[in-house]
C-alpha cells in the first residue's frame, strides 16, 4: 500500500440520539477537539479494549481542528510565500471538493435534491418543501 493510501481520509457516518451528540460535542469542546476528531479518537481507544491480540494501526497525530488545516497551511508555507487570498484559495479548494462530493452522495441517496424553482438544495427527508 502506498503512503498516500495509508493517510487518505474517507467519510464514516453514524446516527445517534441528539442528547448523545450534544454530550459528545461538549466533551470534544472540553478537550479542544472537533467532534470528528473526538469520535475517531474514542473509537480507536474503544477498539483496543475489544481485541487486545490484534496490532492496531497507529493513528495519525491528533489534529484538534479535525481537518488538518494547520498542517496544510504549514506545508504550503514551507514551500513558498502566499498572500492571504492565495492561501484562502489553496485551502478552500478542498472544502469545495468535499462539499461537491457530499452533495452528490446525498442526492444519490435521495436525501436532498436541487430545486431550480427555489434556487438551491433542499432536504427530501422532512426538511424540504415537499414537492
N, C-alpha and C positions, 0 to 999 in steps of 0.2 A: 504494500500500500504506500502511495506517495505521501510526502509530508503535507501537501495541501489537502489531501483527502482526510488525513488524520485530524485536521483542525477545522474542516468545513462545518459550518453550522447549519442546522435544519430546525424546522418548527415541530414542536410537540404540543398537542392541545389536550386539555382535560377540563372537565366541568365539575365544579364543587359548589356547595351551598354558599350563598352570598356572605353569611356570617363567617364562614371559614376563610374565604378570600380576604375579608376585612382583617381577620386575625393575622393571616399570613402577611398582608401588606404592612400592618402595624409592626410586626416582628421584623420584617425586612427593613423598615424605616429605622427601627431601633439599632439595627446592625449596620446601617449605612449602605444597604444593598438595594438593587432594583428587585422587583418582585420575581422577575425571570431568574436572576442570579440566586435569589433565596431558594426558589423551588428547585433549581438544578443542584445547588449545594446540599439541600436537605435530602433529595432523592439519592444522591451519591452517598451521603452519610448513612442513610437508612439501608441501602443495599449491602453495605459492609456487614451489617448485623444479620442478614439473611443467609449469606453464603460465604463463610469465612475461609473455605478451602480454595476459593477462586481468587486469582490475582485480578484485581480491579484495575483497569487502565487509569493512569493518572489524569486528574482533571487539570485543565489549564489554570494558570494562576488566577486568583479571584479578581473579578472586574466589577467593582462596586456599581458602575454605570450599567452593567449588564449588556452592553453592546460594543464594547471595545473602542469607543470614541477616543478616549485618551491615547490608547495605543496607536490608533490610526493617525491621529494628529502628530504624535511624536515621530512616527515612521516617515510621514510626509516631510516634516520639518528637518529631519536628519539628512534628507537627500537634496533639499532646496529651500529657498526662501519664498514664502507665499504671502500675498496680501490677504486681508480679511475675506474679500469676495472670492479669491481663488481657493482659499481654504474651505469656505462655505460650499462652493461648487464641488470640490473634491469629496467632501464628506456627505453632502446631501444626495449625491448620485445614488449611493447605496440605499437610502431611505426611499427614494423614488422607485428603485427596482423592487425593494421589499414590499412597498405598497402595491405596486402593479401585480406582483405575484400573489399577494394576499387577496386583492380584489378578484383576480382570475379564479383563485381557489374557491372563494366564497360564491362566486357566480356559478362555477361548475357544480358546487354542492347545493345550489338553489337556495342559498341563504340570503343573498342580496341580488338586486338587478339594477340595471341602469335605466332610469326613466327619462327619456328625452323630453317628454312633456313637462316634467318637473325640473329638468336641468341638472340631474345628479343621480347619485346612487341612493337606493332605499332598501331597507331590510324587508325580506319576504316573510320571515317568521315572527310576525306580530308587531314589528316596529315600522312597517311600511305603510303605504297609503291604501293597500288592499286591492289595487286593480292590476 
